[in-house]
Amino acid sequence: MDAHEKLIVTSLSKHATEAPSDDDLLAAVHQRLQRRRTGRTIGAAVLACAVVATAITATHSLTNELRTDPEVARPAAPDAGWRWESYKTVQVQVPVNWTQYVSGPAPCTGISGGSSSSNPVVGRFNGWLRPSSHVCEDAVLPADRRLQYLWFNDVQAPGVKQYDAGWTEETRLVAGVKISVLTQDDALRRRILDSARPITGTDYYGCSPTDSGPRGTGLDPADRIASASICEYWENTLVAGSVLNGSPAAKLALLLATSPPGAPAEWSKGCSQPDQRTFVVTLHGRTESYPVRVTMAYCYADHTFPTDDGSTQRRTGYETLDLIRQGTHKQHQPSDLFDAPRLTPSPR
């Protein structure tokens, strides 16, 4: 029995009360896996559960919602030179050099401060941005300022749009989320979009589509932390996931474990923060994992950020938040962009 089949057997055991108990049926599952093995764990899980469990539906290369074991549903490692990006209920692979991050509407991708980087963009039209007032009026930037991008949840309707200079933008709807890719490379565009799949259970980083909160019982200061999974949420909905490895993860663990204990400070009078977010940081030790919730809100009177490891509440500082908010978690806002959105609805 290979690793894929072991995962399937585990899933089948968990659904035993719902499944027939006939040994011949389990044998048939193994035969079907042998005939249709694709090398992708999720595909195998869908086939097996469709035979044995209660109604489970396959989707666009998995396009409908499905119910399955989170361990089985978690995707494999990305291809060499690629990484996973997640948003709400969908995850997709992009090249590792797509490292400019924008929170706002496409195609406003010019980063402020005179940046001349040609690195492609990963954009998210996040919910705290009002669509009525933060929408670009241009369908595409001029060719000499255009950058390749992957954009989540933009205003484009599903379909393909051809622009000048050989540029094409394609938008697909996957798991209820629109995904747009703009590039001159048709093969690259298809590869990115074809990698998109619903998050069934957790994404590659261990993030669920909704914030379920920590289930830990506190940190073990003696445990050696090797990595930290970071899941970012806004109003309990997934914004992005990532991982820290090595010394940055160990430093983050130390800061979280040694921050002063105490309940959250008072909220400053009259302060409002629509983009307040929660980070669920899971510290991975030698044998245990420790989830910690960190609230990113700048309205607390003492300018600290509340944390909760399931046992102790603490107040941490900006150094902790800076370690958490890197890469995909540090997105430029519309006011930070060269091509800032006009304050009128878009005709796109």
ZAVO-699107 format. One record per residue (C-alpha): x, y, z; residue in one letter. Coordinates in nm, 2 decimals, decimal comma, m for minus. Layout:
BEGIN
<node px="X" py="Y" pz="Z" r="A"/>
...
//
This chain:
BEGIN
<node px="0,00" py="0,00" pz="0,00" r="M"/>
<node px="0,15" py="0,33" pz="m0,10" r="D"/>
<node px="0,13" py="0,67" pz="0,08" r="A"/>
<node px="m0,18" py="0,78" pz="m0,12" r="H"/>
<node px="m0,37" py="0,47" pz="m0,03" r="E"/>
<node px="m0,28" py="0,50" pz="0,34" r="K"/>
<node px="m0,43" py="0,85" pz="0,34" r="L"/>
<node px="m0,74" py="0,71" pz="0,18" r="I"/>
<node px="m0,77" py="0,43" pz="0,43" r="V"/>
<node px="m0,74" py="0,68" pz="0,71" r="T"/>
<node px="m1,02" py="0,89" pz="0,56" r="S"/>
<node px="m1,24" py="0,58" pz="0,51" r="L"/>
<node px="m1,20" py="0,49" pz="0,87" r="S"/>
<node px="m1,32" py="0,83" pz="0,98" r="K"/>
<node px="m1,63" py="0,79" pz="0,77" r="H"/>
<node px="m1,69" py="0,43" pz="0,87" r="A"/>
<node px="m2,03" py="0,50" pz="1,03" r="T"/>
<node px="m2,15" py="0,64" pz="0,70" r="E"/>
<node px="m2,00" py="0,38" pz="0,47" r="A"/>
<node px="m2,09" py="0,02" pz="0,39" r="P"/>
<node px="m1,89" py="m0,23" pz="0,58" r="S"/>
<node px="m1,84" py="m0,48" pz="0,30" r="D"/>
<node px="m1,47" py="m0,58" pz="0,26" r="D"/>
<node px="m1,53" py="m0,63" pz="m0,11" r="D"/>
<node px="m1,62" py="m0,26" pz="m0,14" r="L"/>
<node px="m1,29" py="m0,15" pz="0,01" r="L"/>
<node px="m1,10" py="m0,38" pz="m0,22" r="A"/>
<node px="m1,29" py="m0,23" pz="m0,51" r="A"/>
<node px="m1,17" py="0,11" pz="m0,40" r="V"/>
<node px="m0,81" py="0,00" pz="m0,41" r="H"/>
<node px="m0,86" py="m0,15" pz="m0,76" r="Q"/>
<node px="m1,01" py="0,18" pz="m0,88" r="R"/>
<node px="m0,72" py="0,38" pz="m0,73" r="L"/>
<node px="m0,47" py="0,15" pz="m0,92" r="Q"/>
<node px="m0,65" py="0,21" pz="m1,25" r="R"/>
<node px="m0,69" py="0,59" pz="m1,21" r="R"/>
<node px="m0,39" py="0,69" pz="m1,00" r="R"/>
<node px="m0,29" py="1,04" pz="m1,12" r="T"/>
<node px="m0,02" py="1,11" pz="m0,86" r="G"/>
<node px="m0,23" py="1,38" pz="m0,70" r="R"/>
<node px="m0,36" py="1,30" pz="m0,36" r="T"/>
<node px="m0,67" py="1,52" pz="m0,39" r="I"/>
<node px="m0,78" py="1,35" pz="m0,71" r="G"/>
<node px="m0,75" py="1,01" pz="m0,54" r="A"/>
<node px="m0,94" py="1,13" pz="m0,24" r="A"/>
<node px="m1,23" py="1,25" pz="m0,45" r="V"/>
<node px="m1,25" py="0,91" pz="m0,64" r="L"/>
<node px="m1,24" py="0,71" pz="m0,32" r="A"/>
<node px="m1,49" py="0,92" pz="m0,12" r="C"/>
<node px="m1,73" py="0,92" pz="m0,42" r="A"/>
<node px="m1,74" py="0,54" pz="m0,40" r="V"/>
<node px="m1,75" py="0,49" pz="m0,02" r="V"/>
<node px="m1,87" py="0,80" pz="0,16" r="A"/>
<node px="m2,20" py="0,99" pz="0,14" r="T"/>
<node px="m2,26" py="1,22" pz="m0,15" r="A"/>
<node px="m1,94" py="1,40" pz="m0,23" r="I"/>
<node px="m1,91" py="1,60" pz="m0,55" r="T"/>
<node px="m1,61" py="1,65" pz="m0,77" r="A"/>
<node px="m1,53" py="1,99" pz="m0,91" r="T"/>
<node px="m1,36" py="2,18" pz="m1,21" r="H"/>
<node px="m1,05" py="2,01" pz="m1,17" r="S"/>
<node px="m1,25" py="2,03" pz="m0,85" r="L"/>
<node px="m1,49" py="2,32" pz="m0,91" r="T"/>
<node px="m1,77" py="2,26" pz="m0,66" r="N"/>
<node px="m1,75" py="2,25" pz="m0,29" r="E"/>
<node px="m1,66" py="1,91" pz="m0,15" r="L"/>
<node px="m1,65" py="1,75" pz="0,20" r="R"/>
<node px="m1,34" py="1,54" pz="0,28" r="T"/>
<node px="m1,08" py="1,48" pz="0,54" r="D"/>
<node px="m0,86" py="1,80" pz="0,58" r="P"/>
<node px="m0,54" py="1,59" pz="0,59" r="E"/>
<node px="m0,62" py="1,43" pz="0,26" r="V"/>
<node px="m0,74" py="1,76" pz="0,11" r="A"/>
<node px="m0,43" py="1,96" pz="0,19" r="R"/>
<node px="m0,24" py="2,01" pz="m0,14" r="P"/>
<node px="0,10" py="1,88" pz="m0,22" r="A"/>
<node px="0,41" py="2,10" pz="m0,22" r="A"/>
<node px="0,42" py="2,34" pz="m0,51" r="P"/>
<node px="0,63" py="2,27" pz="m0,82" r="D"/>
<node px="1,00" py="2,38" pz="m0,81" r="A"/>
<node px="1,01" py="2,76" pz="m0,86" r="G"/>
<node px="0,65" py="2,80" pz="m0,77" r="W"/>
<node px="0,45" py="2,87" pz="m0,45" r="R"/>
<node px="0,09" py="2,86" pz="m0,33" r="W"/>
<node px="m0,12" py="3,18" pz="m0,28" r="E"/>
<node px="m0,46" py="3,16" pz="m0,10" r="S"/>
<node px="m0,76" py="3,38" pz="m0,08" r="Y"/>
<node px="m1,10" py="3,31" pz="0,08" r="K"/>
<node px="m1,19" py="2,96" pz="m0,05" r="T"/>
<node px="m0,94" py="2,92" pz="m0,33" r="V"/>
<node px="m0,56" py="2,85" pz="m0,37" r="Q"/>
<node px="m0,34" py="2,88" pz="m0,68" r="V"/>
<node px="0,02" py="2,84" pz="m0,77" r="Q"/>
<node px="0,23" py="3,14" pz="m0,90" r="V"/>
<node px="0,61" py="3,17" pz="m0,98" r="P"/>
<node px="0,82" py="3,25" pz="m0,68" r="V"/>
<node px="0,93" py="3,58" pz="m0,83" r="N"/>
<node px="0,57" py="3,72" pz="m0,83" r="W"/>
<node px="0,65" py="3,93" pz="m0,52" r="T"/>
<node px="0,47" py="4,26" pz="m0,54" r="Q"/>
<node px="0,16" py="4,26" pz="m0,33" r="Y"/>
<node px="m0,14" py="4,49" pz="m0,37" r="V"/>
<node px="m0,46" py="4,53" pz="m0,18" r="S"/>
<node px="m0,70" py="4,70" pz="m0,42" r="G"/>
<node px="m0,84" py="4,68" pz="m0,77" r="P"/>
<node px="m0,66" py="4,59" pz="m1,08" r="A"/>
<node px="m0,48" py="4,72" pz="m1,28" r="P"/>
<node px="m0,35" py="4,98" pz="m1,03" r="C"/>
<node px="m0,01" py="4,80" pz="m0,98" r="T"/>
<node px="0,24" py="5,08" pz="m0,98" r="G"/>
<node px="0,41" py="5,08" pz="m0,64" r="I"/>
<node px="0,49" py="5,42" pz="m0,48" r="S"/>
<node px="0,83" py="5,54" pz="m0,38" r="G"/>
<node px="0,98" py="5,52" pz="m0,73" r="G"/>
<node px="1,00" py="5,15" pz="m0,74" r="S"/>
<node px="1,13" py="5,03" pz="m1,08" r="S"/>
<node px="1,08" py="4,66" pz="m1,00" r="S"/>
<node px="0,94" py="4,45" pz="m1,28" r="S"/>
<node px="0,84" py="4,17" pz="m1,06" r="N"/>
<node px="0,48" py="4,06" pz="m1,13" r="P"/>
<node px="0,20" py="4,14" pz="m0,89" r="V"/>
<node px="m0,03" py="3,93" pz="m0,67" r="V"/>
<node px="m0,34" py="4,15" pz="m0,60" r="G"/>
<node px="m0,64" py="4,11" pz="m0,37" r="R"/>
<node px="m0,95" py="4,32" pz="m0,39" r="F"/>
<node px="m1,01" py="4,29" pz="m0,02" r="N"/>
<node px="m1,35" py="4,34" pz="0,15" r="G"/>
<node px="m1,25" py="4,64" pz="0,36" r="W"/>
<node px="m1,21" py="4,84" pz="0,04" r="L"/>
<node px="m1,54" py="4,99" pz="m0,07" r="R"/>
<node px="m1,61" py="4,89" pz="m0,43" r="P"/>
<node px="m1,81" py="5,21" pz="m0,48" r="S"/>
<node px="m1,51" py="5,43" pz="m0,42" r="S"/>
<node px="m1,20" py="5,22" pz="m0,48" r="H"/>
<node px="m1,21" py="5,10" pz="m0,83" r="V"/>
<node px="m0,98" py="5,17" pz="m1,12" r="C"/>
<node px="m1,14" py="5,32" pz="m1,43" r="E"/>
<node px="m0,89" py="5,18" pz="m1,67" r="D"/>
<node px="m0,92" py="4,83" pz="m1,80" r="A"/>
<node px="m0,54" py="4,80" pz="m1,84" r="V"/>
<node px="m0,24" py="5,03" pz="m1,78" r="L"/>
<node px="m0,03" py="5,16" pz="m2,08" r="P"/>
<node px="0,19" py="4,88" pz="m2,22" r="A"/>
<node px="0,51" py="5,05" pz="m2,10" r="D"/>
<node px="0,39" py="5,04" pz="m1,74" r="R"/>
<node px="0,21" py="4,71" pz="m1,75" r="R"/>
<node px="0,30" py="4,43" pz="m1,52" r="L"/>
<node px="0,20" py="4,06" pz="m1,52" r="Q"/>
<node px="m0,04" py="3,98" pz="m1,24" r="Y"/>
<node px="m0,26" py="3,73" pz="m1,06" r="L"/>
<node px="m0,56" py="3,91" pz="m0,91" r="W"/>
<node px="m0,81" py="3,77" pz="m0,66" r="F"/>
<node px="m1,17" py="3,90" pz="m0,65" r="N"/>
<node px="m1,14" py="4,18" pz="m0,90" r="D"/>
<node px="m1,43" py="4,33" pz="m1,09" r="V"/>
<node px="m1,36" py="4,16" pz="m1,42" r="Q"/>
<node px="m1,63" py="3,92" pz="m1,55" r="A"/>
<node px="m1,51" py="3,56" pz="m1,62" r="P"/>
<node px="m1,38" py="3,53" pz="m1,97" r="G"/>
<node px="m1,08" py="3,63" pz="m2,19" r="V"/>
<node px="m0,98" py="3,99" pz="m2,29" r="K"/>
<node px="m0,72" py="4,07" pz="m2,56" r="Q"/>
<node px="m0,52" py="4,39" pz="m2,52" r="Y"/>
<node px="m0,25" py="4,56" pz="m2,73" r="D"/>
<node px="0,11" py="4,44" pz="m2,75" r="A"/>
<node px="0,01" py="4,08" pz="m2,72" r="G"/>
<node px="m0,13" py="4,10" pz="m2,36" r="W"/>
<node px="m0,42" py="3,88" pz="m2,26" r="T"/>
<node px="m0,62" py="3,88" pz="m1,94" r="E"/>
<node px="m0,82" py="3,57" pz="m1,84" r="E"/>
<node px="m1,06" py="3,55" pz="m1,55" r="T"/>
<node px="m1,21" py="3,23" pz="m1,41" r="R"/>
<node px="m1,45" py="3,17" pz="m1,12" r="L"/>
<node px="m1,32" py="2,90" pz="m0,89" r="V"/>
<node px="m1,49" py="2,81" pz="m0,56" r="A"/>
<node px="m1,69" py="3,13" pz="m0,58" r="G"/>
<node px="m1,38" py="3,35" pz="m0,62" r="V"/>
<node px="m1,28" py="3,53" pz="m0,94" r="K"/>
<node px="m0,91" py="3,48" pz="m1,04" r="I"/>
<node px="m0,76" py="3,70" pz="m1,31" r="S"/>
<node px="m0,42" py="3,66" pz="m1,48" r="V"/>
<node px="m0,27" py="3,92" pz="m1,71" r="L"/>
<node px="0,04" py="3,82" pz="m1,91" r="T"/>
<node px="0,18" py="3,80" pz="m2,26" r="Q"/>
<node px="0,27" py="3,44" pz="m2,20" r="D"/>
<node px="m0,04" py="3,22" pz="m2,29" r="D"/>
<node px="0,12" py="2,90" pz="m2,15" r="A"/>
<node px="0,20" py="3,07" pz="m1,82" r="L"/>
<node px="m0,15" py="3,21" pz="m1,80" r="R"/>
<node px="m0,31" py="2,87" pz="m1,85" r="R"/>
<node px="m0,07" py="2,70" pz="m1,60" r="R"/>
<node px="m0,15" py="2,94" pz="m1,32" r="I"/>
<node px="m0,52" py="2,92" pz="m1,38" r="L"/>
<node px="m0,52" py="2,55" pz="m1,42" r="D"/>
<node px="m0,35" py="2,51" pz="m1,08" r="S"/>
<node px="m0,64" py="2,68" pz="m0,90" r="A"/>
<node px="m0,85" py="2,47" pz="m0,67" r="R"/>
<node px="m1,10" py="2,51" pz="m0,39" r="P"/>
<node px="m0,96" py="2,49" pz="m0,03" r="I"/>
<node px="m1,12" py="2,17" pz="0,11" r="T"/>
<node px="m1,01" py="2,14" pz="0,46" r="G"/>
<node px="m0,70" py="2,36" pz="0,47" r="T"/>
<node px="m0,47" py="2,52" pz="0,22" r="D"/>
<node px="m0,10" py="2,43" pz="0,18" r="Y"/>
<node px="m0,01" py="2,64" pz="0,48" r="Y"/>
<node px="m0,27" py="2,47" pz="0,71" r="G"/>
<node px="m0,52" py="2,77" pz="0,69" r="C"/>
<node px="m0,89" py="2,70" pz="0,68" r="S"/>
<node px="m1,12" py="2,93" pz="0,48" r="P"/>
<node px="m1,27" py="3,06" pz="0,80" r="T"/>
<node px="m1,11" py="3,15" pz="1,13" r="D"/>
<node px="m1,18" py="2,87" pz="1,37" r="S"/>
<node px="m0,95" py="3,01" pz="1,64" r="G"/>
<node px="m0,67" py="2,84" pz="1,83" r="P"/>
<node px="m0,73" py="2,51" pz="2,00" r="R"/>
<node px="m0,40" py="2,50" pz="2,19" r="G"/>
<node px="m0,34" py="2,50" pz="2,57" r="T"/>
<node px="m0,04" py="2,74" pz="2,58" r="G"/>
<node px="0,32" py="2,76" pz="2,46" r="L"/>
<node px="0,60" py="2,53" pz="2,57" r="D"/>
<node px="0,90" py="2,76" pz="2,61" r="P"/>
<node px="1,14" py="2,47" pz="2,61" r="A"/>
<node px="1,02" py="2,34" pz="2,27" r="D"/>
<node px="1,24" py="2,42" pz="1,97" r="R"/>
<node px="1,04" py="2,60" pz="1,70" r="I"/>
<node px="1,14" py="2,51" pz="1,34" r="A"/>
<node px="0,86" py="2,69" pz="1,15" r="S"/>
<node px="0,55" py="2,90" pz="1,18" r="A"/>
<node px="0,24" py="2,88" pz="0,97" r="S"/>
<node px="0,06" py="3,22" pz="0,93" r="I"/>
<node px="m0,30" py="3,25" pz="0,84" r="C"/>
<node px="m0,45" py="3,60" pz="0,79" r="E"/>
<node px="m0,82" py="3,67" pz="0,84" r="Y"/>
<node px="m1,05" py="3,96" pz="0,79" r="W"/>
<node px="m1,40" py="3,92" pz="0,94" r="E"/>
<node px="m1,33" py="3,55" pz="0,98" r="N"/>
<node px="m1,25" py="3,51" pz="0,61" r="T"/>
<node px="m0,91" py="3,40" pz="0,48" r="L"/>
<node px="m0,70" py="3,67" pz="0,33" r="V"/>
<node px="m0,37" py="3,49" pz="0,28" r="A"/>
<node px="m0,15" py="3,21" pz="0,41" r="G"/>
<node px="0,23" py="3,17" pz="0,44" r="S"/>
<node px="0,51" py="3,00" pz="0,64" r="V"/>
<node px="0,82" py="3,12" pz="0,82" r="L"/>
<node px="1,11" py="2,89" pz="0,86" r="N"/>
<node px="1,43" py="2,87" pz="1,07" r="G"/>
<node px="1,55" py="3,16" pz="1,28" r="S"/>
<node px="1,27" py="3,41" pz="1,19" r="P"/>
<node px="1,02" py="3,15" pz="1,32" r="A"/>
<node px="1,22" py="3,09" pz="1,63" r="A"/>
<node px="1,24" py="3,46" pz="1,70" r="K"/>
<node px="0,87" py="3,50" pz="1,64" r="L"/>
<node px="0,80" py="3,22" pz="1,89" r="A"/>
<node px="1,03" py="3,39" pz="2,15" r="L"/>
<node px="0,85" py="3,72" pz="2,11" r="L"/>
<node px="0,51" py="3,56" pz="2,14" r="L"/>
<node px="0,61" py="3,36" pz="2,45" r="A"/>
<node px="0,78" py="3,65" pz="2,63" r="T"/>
<node px="0,54" py="3,93" pz="2,56" r="S"/>
<node px="0,39" py="4,08" pz="2,88" r="P"/>
<node px="0,07" py="3,90" pz="3,00" r="P"/>
<node px="m0,25" py="4,09" pz="3,02" r="G"/>
<node px="m0,59" py="4,14" pz="2,87" r="A"/>
<node px="m0,62" py="4,37" pz="2,56" r="P"/>
<node px="m0,58" py="4,74" pz="2,64" r="A"/>
<node px="m0,88" py="4,98" pz="2,61" r="E"/>
<node px="m0,99" py="5,08" pz="2,27" r="W"/>
<node px="m0,91" py="5,45" pz="2,19" r="S"/>
<node px="m1,22" py="5,66" pz="2,19" r="K"/>
<node px="m1,34" py="5,75" pz="1,85" r="G"/>
<node px="m1,09" py="5,52" pz="1,67" r="C"/>
<node px="m1,21" py="5,30" pz="1,38" r="S"/>
<node px="m1,02" py="5,05" pz="1,18" r="Q"/>
<node px="m1,22" py="4,87" pz="0,90" r="P"/>
<node px="m0,92" py="4,66" pz="0,80" r="D"/>
<node px="m0,86" py="4,51" pz="1,15" r="Q"/>
<node px="m0,73" py="4,16" pz="1,10" r="R"/>
<node px="m0,65" py="3,85" pz="1,29" r="T"/>
<node px="m0,34" py="3,63" pz="1,24" r="F"/>
<node px="m0,35" py="3,27" pz="1,35" r="V"/>
<node px="0,01" py="3,18" pz="1,39" r="V"/>
<node px="0,08" py="2,81" pz="1,44" r="T"/>
<node px="0,43" py="2,75" pz="1,59" r="L"/>
<node px="0,56" py="2,40" pz="1,49" r="H"/>
<node px="0,79" py="2,24" pz="1,74" r="G"/>
<node px="0,97" py="1,91" pz="1,75" r="R"/>
<node px="0,66" py="1,71" pz="1,84" r="T"/>
<node px="0,38" py="1,97" pz="1,91" r="E"/>
<node px="0,22" py="2,27" pz="1,74" r="S"/>
<node px="0,10" py="2,58" pz="1,92" r="Y"/>
<node px="m0,16" py="2,81" pz="1,77" r="P"/>
<node px="m0,16" py="3,17" pz="1,88" r="V"/>
<node px="m0,41" py="3,44" pz="1,78" r="R"/>
<node px="m0,27" py="3,79" pz="1,71" r="V"/>
<node px="m0,51" py="4,08" pz="1,66" r="T"/>
<node px="m0,38" py="4,35" pz="1,42" r="M"/>
<node px="m0,56" py="4,67" pz="1,53" r="A"/>
<node px="m0,40" py="5,01" pz="1,58" r="Y"/>
<node px="m0,67" py="5,15" pz="1,81" r="C"/>
<node px="m0,56" py="5,00" pz="2,14" r="Y"/>
<node px="m0,47" py="5,28" pz="2,38" r="A"/>
<node px="m0,12" py="5,14" pz="2,46" r="D"/>
<node px="m0,03" py="5,07" pz="2,10" r="H"/>
<node px="0,01" py="4,70" pz="2,16" r="T"/>
<node px="m0,15" py="4,40" pz="1,99" r="F"/>
<node px="m0,35" py="4,14" pz="2,18" r="P"/>
<node px="m0,24" py="3,77" pz="2,16" r="T"/>
<node px="m0,40" py="3,45" pz="2,29" r="D"/>
<node px="m0,24" py="3,11" pz="2,29" r="D"/>
<node px="m0,54" py="2,93" pz="2,43" r="G"/>
<node px="m0,41" py="2,96" pz="2,79" r="S"/>
<node px="m0,26" py="3,31" pz="2,83" r="T"/>
<node px="m0,35" py="3,65" pz="2,69" r="Q"/>
<node px="m0,06" py="3,88" pz="2,62" r="R"/>
<node px="0,02" py="4,22" pz="2,47" r="R"/>
<node px="0,29" py="4,22" pz="2,20" r="T"/>
<node px="0,46" py="4,49" pz="2,01" r="G"/>
<node px="0,55" py="4,61" pz="1,66" r="Y"/>
<node px="0,85" py="4,38" pz="1,64" r="E"/>
<node px="0,62" py="4,08" pz="1,65" r="T"/>
<node px="0,38" py="4,22" pz="1,40" r="L"/>
<node px="0,67" py="4,31" pz="1,16" r="D"/>
<node px="0,78" py="3,94" pz="1,16" r="L"/>
<node px="0,43" py="3,83" pz="1,09" r="I"/>
<node px="0,35" py="4,09" pz="0,82" r="R"/>
<node px="0,59" py="4,00" pz="0,55" r="Q"/>
<node px="0,55" py="3,91" pz="0,18" r="G"/>
<node px="0,19" py="3,83" pz="0,11" r="T"/>
<node px="0,07" py="3,98" pz="0,44" r="H"/>
<node px="0,22" py="4,32" pz="0,37" r="K"/>
<node px="0,01" py="4,44" pz="0,08" r="Q"/>
<node px="0,03" py="4,80" pz="m0,06" r="H"/>
<node px="m0,30" py="4,98" pz="m0,02" r="Q"/>
<node px="m0,47" py="5,20" pz="m0,29" r="P"/>
<node px="m0,33" py="5,51" pz="m0,14" r="S"/>
<node px="0,02" py="5,37" pz="m0,18" r="D"/>
<node px="m0,01" py="5,33" pz="m0,56" r="L"/>
<node px="0,10" py="5,55" pz="m0,85" r="F"/>
<node px="m0,22" py="5,49" pz="m1,03" r="D"/>
<node px="m0,45" py="5,54" pz="m0,73" r="A"/>
<node px="m0,82" py="5,46" pz="m0,80" r="P"/>
<node px="m1,04" py="5,74" pz="m0,88" r="R"/>
<node px="m1,32" py="5,81" pz="m0,64" r="L"/>
<node px="m1,60" py="5,71" pz="m0,89" r="T"/>
<node px="m1,74" py="5,37" pz="m0,99" r="P"/>
<node px="m1,56" py="5,19" pz="m1,27" r="S"/>
<node px="m1,71" py="5,15" pz="m1,61" r="P"/>
<node px="m1,52" py="4,82" pz="m1,65" r="R"/>
//
